[in-house]
Amino acid sequence: MKTLRECAVGETVVVAKITGAGALRRRMMDMGITKGTEVTIRKVAPLGDPIEVTVRGYELSIRRSEAERIEVR
């Protein structure tokens, strides 16, 4: 399955699953990244970290390592 990290700028995807457990999973869910949520890739920093996404109408920056844990379709 494709991860959020592999998506191109401007692409809109739907969250299928958040892998991992504990604090990271809870943090992603608290920020609004839940199963079935649409996420649009807005920008990627020159060195690839962080990634700016639009989720539920607001911009959010997440680390590349966090984006690897979010499976999308």
N, C-alpha and C positions, 0 to 999 in steps of 0.2 A: 504494500500500500504506500502511496505517496505521502510525504510529510510536508508540513508547512514550510520548512527550510528549502525544499526543492521547487517551490512555486516561483513563478516569474513576477516581476513588478507589473501591477495592473490586473493581475489574475484574481478572480473571485472564486473562492472554494467554500465547501461546507465541512465543518468539523465532523469527523466520523468517530474518533476515539482519542482520549488522552491517555497515553501510556505512562507508566511510572506510578508511584504511590506516595503517600504522605504529604508533606508540606508543599512540594512542587505542584502536585495535582490539585490540592485545595486552593493554592494561590491562583492557578490558571482559572479555576472555576469562579473564584471570587472576583476576578477581573472580567468575567462575562464570557469566557471562552468555554462553552459547554457543547455537548453533542447536539448537532443540528443547526448550530449558529453559522451564519455566513461571515466569512472573513475576507477582506480585500487587502492585498499586498500593496502598500503605498510607496515605500522607499526601502532601499537596502543601503547601509553605510558603505563607503568605499572599500573597507576591508572586510565587509560582510557581517559585521556585528555592531550595533543591533539592527533588527528588522522592524520597520514601522508598519503597523497594520491598522485597518479600520474595522472595528467590531462594535456592533450595536450602536452605531452612530458616533463613536468617538475614536480618536487616534491613540494607539497604544504601542509602545516600544518594548520588544521582548528580545532576549538574548538568542543567539543562534542555537545554543544548546537546548534552550527551552522549546524552540520551534521544531527541533528534531523529535520531540516527544509528542507532538500534535499530529495525528494522522488525519488526512483530509481526502475528500473525493471530489 
